[in-house]
Amino acid sequence: MLYNNILVAYDGSELGGKALDTAIELVKLVPSAKLQVLYVFRFPVLIIGEALVPTGADITSRIYEESEHIIQQAKDRLAAAAIEGNVVMVEGYPPGVIIDYAVEHRCDLIVIGSRGLSGIKELMLGSVSHYVAQRSQIPVFIVKS
């Protein structure tokens, strides 16, 4: 089955890069296919009792700068492959944003790495891809190492 509107979740990790490369190869099979590259970032929030304490401006700025760097990496990979694609950055809860974006933009395939960047690797290993695969009504292609 060939896909016409492919979403790849890219986070700048090694497996995120492999997922992007896989999506690029799929688009090359169907030159009329559209490629959507989505990077989802999240500002950390500290919870103290019942209060939510937002992240300071310096940390927020660094997270945003790193996010822009990751987006540029994706654009550079597309340019190197001579593939056009829509590269976007969205703030929010990654698994939910990925599914919502795919539905909203009528994607017919989601490509995602089996695990990405995580501060607590053992606890979070594959949690985003697992969530997306379990809850998405759209087919999910999980790229493993």
Secondary structure, DSSP 8 states (H G I E B T S, - for coil): ---SEEEEE--SSHHHHHHHHHHHHHHHHSTT-EEEEEEEE---EEEETTEEEE--HHHHHHHHHHHHHHHHHHHHHHHHTT---EEEEEES-HHHHHHHHHHHTT-SEEEEESS---SSHHHHTTHHHHHHHHH-SS-EEEE--
